[in-house]
Amino acid sequence: MKTIAISFALLAVLVRPAVAESDVSSLVERADMAYRGATSAGVFDMTVKTSSFERSYKVVLWGDEGGDKDRALVKILGPALWRGFGTLKVGDSLKLYNPRTNHVTVVSSSMLGDSWMGSHFSNDDLVKESKLAKHYEAELAKKWTADSDLGAASTFYTVLLTPKPSAPVAWARIEYTLVEHGDQIIPTRADYFRKQAQPKPSRTMTFSEVTDLGGKRLPSVMKVTVASKPGEYTRIVYKKLKLGVKIPKGKFTEQALKK
């Protein structure tokens, strides 16, 4: 799976340039929020390949970043065997619904890193419980200019993220690579480390195949691989994304989760 294409050789590389922490955090926040608006709705296909199975899902999601609590609802549309499984987030509360047993499980913060629907994405990934700029300190490690799928002479950044004290996160370090062109900034790669001094990442997420989504140029494909499980991956392909949509008040309720 290719990451965002770079058409020409790097034009310039600066290691640890002097950039204010607030500016770096702003870059991270803008990239982290690229797929989200005040409200959002989307449909994506998710393929999970492991050593023991390969399966695909069609998924719908709704999100609302407004008000005093962030809210998100993620539901499986198909195949029929998995239809109706869902995840609901309201503020700090996270719930999973199993339609086979008609049971709702309340997820604790310690379960945010658990696999979602057998995939290599976690509960946290799907509902964005952790906001990078909110929960991590950001330090610019590298900056360079190159052509990208956003346009010629785009600016790339690699940012080192370390957890703030008492942040409810599973990773000791994240290396987050972003690309900026004009007023747009999007992620291209994220490497996740369980331990601060770990030389190689435990997990890698790549963002590729930039297209028009939600009125923006965004990567339509997200792929996760895990170092300890070579050959396995989970891939999400966005089919639709709308930002600033009107969402019914009852969408983020347990009743909607079970519907």
C-alpha atoms as one frame of an Amber mdcrd trajectory, in Angstrom:
protein
   0.000   0.000   0.000   1.600   3.233  -1.035   1.626   6.310   1.158   0.970
   9.741  -0.289   3.092   9.976  -3.408   6.099  12.264  -3.471   6.888  13.152
  -7.067  10.365  14.595  -6.726  13.352  14.324  -4.422  13.337  16.275  -1.198
  14.176  19.904  -1.710  15.196  20.723   1.839  15.501  18.960   5.188  15.704
  20.714   8.536  16.248  18.671  11.678  14.598  19.948  14.863  13.885  23.457
  13.537  13.040  26.190  16.005   9.256  26.297  15.895   7.043  27.318  18.811
   5.342  24.406  20.596   1.974  26.107  20.171   2.476  26.203  16.388   3.419
  22.513  16.315   0.363  21.601  18.412  -1.796  23.581  16.002  -0.434  21.556
  13.059  -1.190  18.311  14.892  -4.700  19.429  15.802  -5.488  20.466  12.224
  -4.300  17.106  10.849  -6.054  15.149  13.590  -9.311  16.969  12.822  -9.016
  16.666   9.031 -11.826  14.126   8.820 -14.027  15.879  11.362 -16.053  19.068
  11.404 -18.494  20.420  13.953 -20.575  17.491  12.689 -19.708  14.719  10.257
 -21.156  11.601   8.666 -19.376   8.990   6.611 -19.438   5.499   5.130 -16.355
   3.320   4.764 -15.369  -0.255   3.930 -13.087  -2.035   6.399 -11.055  -5.127
   5.507  -9.361  -7.113   8.268  -6.683  -9.675   7.405  -5.168 -11.817  10.143
  -3.360 -15.155  10.229  -6.648 -16.926  10.921  -9.286 -15.012   8.924 -10.037
 -12.284   6.426 -13.333 -10.395   6.516 -14.827  -7.134   5.304 -17.398  -4.786
   6.791 -19.372  -1.798   5.571 -19.525   0.831   8.307 -21.410   4.085   8.862
 -20.381   6.742  11.368 -21.732  10.012  12.714 -19.804  12.541  14.797 -20.579
  15.750  16.647 -17.737  17.852  18.045 -20.030  20.664  19.223 -21.403  21.316
  22.679 -19.786  20.338  25.960 -19.335  16.663  24.983 -17.883  15.070  21.861
 -20.206  12.406  20.495 -19.819   9.611  17.956 -21.832   6.627  16.755 -20.299
   3.850  14.626 -22.512   1.064  13.233 -21.879  -2.035  11.104 -24.141  -2.118
   8.025 -22.961  -5.442   6.648 -22.414  -8.231   6.001 -25.581  -9.652   7.559
 -23.642 -11.723  10.114 -22.271  -8.554  11.706 -25.056  -6.080  10.975 -26.070
  -3.979  13.970 -22.846  -4.146  16.004 -22.014  -0.640  17.145 -20.016   1.764
  19.285 -21.337   4.889  20.993 -19.244   7.649  22.546 -20.691  10.529  24.550
 -18.066  12.576  26.340 -15.937  10.165  28.391 -18.511   7.366  28.126 -17.924
   4.607  25.572 -20.366   1.746  24.924 -20.320  -1.305  22.637 -23.474  -3.051
  21.431 -23.803  -6.721  20.472 -27.128  -7.321  18.663 -26.806 -11.109  19.008
 -27.178 -10.852  22.770 -28.863  -7.433  22.816 -26.185  -6.467  25.338 -24.473
  -3.090  25.838 -20.970  -3.112  27.337 -19.591  -0.002  29.017 -15.927   0.387
  28.028 -13.462   1.556  30.644 -10.475   3.739  29.777  -8.253   0.663  30.102
 -10.167  -0.934  27.202  -9.629   1.939  24.737  -6.654   0.110  23.252  -8.638
  -3.112  22.689  -9.344  -4.331  19.167 -12.524  -3.087  17.475 -14.461  -5.831
  15.634 -11.370  -8.039  15.477  -9.431  -5.396  13.572  -6.038  -3.790  14.165
  -7.842  -0.540  14.956  -8.717   0.065  18.579 -11.878   1.399  20.191  -9.953
   4.651  20.582  -9.115   4.850  16.860 -12.713   4.434  15.727 -14.269   7.062
  17.978 -11.221   9.315  18.415 -11.493   9.323  22.198  -7.943  10.643  22.405
  -7.230  13.917  20.631  -3.545  14.127  19.882  -3.116  17.857  20.527  -5.065
  17.564  23.780  -3.347  14.520  25.263   0.199  14.778  23.885   3.070  17.254
  24.014   4.292  18.030  20.498   7.886  18.606  19.372   8.903  19.192  15.766
  11.589  16.712  14.712  11.857  17.321  10.976  10.542  19.647   8.281  11.059
  19.436   4.526   9.554  20.490   1.208   8.516  18.163  -1.607   5.701  17.596
  -4.067   2.686  15.692  -2.723  -0.808  14.678  -3.783  -2.002  18.017  -2.361
   0.224  19.983  -4.727   3.732  20.991  -5.729   6.186  22.191  -3.085   4.143
  20.980  -0.112   5.584  21.208   3.398   6.057  17.979   5.348   6.501  17.716
   9.130   7.438  14.868  11.447   6.264  15.592  14.982   7.222  13.687  18.133
   4.261  13.249  20.484   4.690  12.270  24.143   1.787  11.867  26.595   0.907
  14.652  28.954   0.784  13.687  32.655  -2.284  11.557  33.450  -3.403  11.500
  29.775  -5.720   8.503  29.098  -3.617   7.081  26.253  -2.044   3.734  25.413
   1.117   4.933  23.624   4.374   6.165  25.167   5.405   7.911  21.952   3.963
   8.660  18.512   5.888   9.875  15.468   3.300  11.735  13.397   4.039  12.834
   9.824   1.879  15.545   8.244   1.772  17.396   4.944   0.623  20.992   4.489
  -0.296  22.736   1.251  -2.065  26.092   1.241  -4.700  26.055   3.967  -4.902
  22.256   4.102  -2.967  19.851   6.302  -3.435  16.096   6.406  -1.681  13.128
   8.046   0.456  10.770   5.974   1.844   8.363   8.573   1.786   7.643  12.311
   4.208   5.296  14.099   3.146   4.164  17.573   5.551   3.065  20.320   4.589
   1.220  23.509   7.757   2.389  25.290   9.501   5.739  25.048  12.938   4.287
  24.211  11.617   1.612  21.837  13.670   1.692  18.584  10.951   0.373  16.239
   7.211   1.085  16.301   4.695  -1.457  17.589   2.117  -0.231  15.122   2.084
   1.896  11.968  -0.836   3.710  10.350  -0.530   5.084   6.817  -2.837   7.468
   4.957  -2.972   7.333   1.158  -4.953   7.786  -2.077  -5.941  11.428  -1.660
  -9.305  12.293  -3.187 -12.227  14.689  -2.702 -14.030  13.916   0.554 -16.318
  16.263   2.438 -15.286  19.204   0.274 -11.600  18.642   1.060  -8.653  16.794
  -0.416  -8.193  13.901   2.023  -6.595  10.458   2.067  -9.377   7.974   1.347
  -7.402   4.975   2.635  -6.103   4.301   6.144  -4.099   1.142   6.776  -2.792
  -0.267  10.058  -0.033  -2.856  10.378   1.396  -4.364  13.563   5.085  -5.217
  13.905   4.438  -8.402  15.887   2.008  -9.735  13.258   3.712  -9.599   9.845
   1.362  -9.989   6.905  -1.675  -8.822   8.877  -3.414  -5.499   8.348  -6.647
  -3.577   8.620  -7.580  -1.208   5.814 -10.320   1.414   5.821 -11.499   2.920
   2.525 -13.771   5.956   2.787 -16.662   5.887   0.315 -18.504   8.989   1.521
 -17.810  11.801   3.965 -19.913  14.865   4.708 -18.923  17.638   7.098 -21.248
  20.135   8.756 -24.295  17.921   8.303 -27.471  18.161  10.362 -27.714  15.191
  12.729 -30.920  14.326  14.663 -30.752  14.946  18.416 -31.531  11.315  19.160
 -28.648   9.922  17.113 -26.201   9.705  20.011 -28.324   7.686  22.423 -28.310
   4.089  23.588 -31.610   3.654  21.792 -29.965   4.663  18.494 -27.014   2.361
  19.256 -29.375  -0.612  19.589 -31.606   0.335  16.625
